[in-house]
Amino acid sequence: MDAQGRRTDTARILGNIALVVGLLISVIGLVTDSTPAKGYVFAGLLVIVGIGLRLEAAITDRR
């Protein structure tokens, strides 16, 4: 595997991890009602970063 393929796979994996963690924080916060507003902001940022990394991997993979 070349260096570009490894970077693409790494971005895709990190994007998946960020998405899952962000969604887990949101779901656990909604279930327990003990998460402050800052927790939801952090979860939203994680989801946005995860989506960005997935998009970057998809665009890079097309080349």
Summary of the structure (lengths in Angstrom):
residues: 63
radius of gyration: 14.3
end to end distance: 15.0
largest distance: 46.2
contacts: 178
relative contact order: 0.21
helix: 89%
strand: 0%
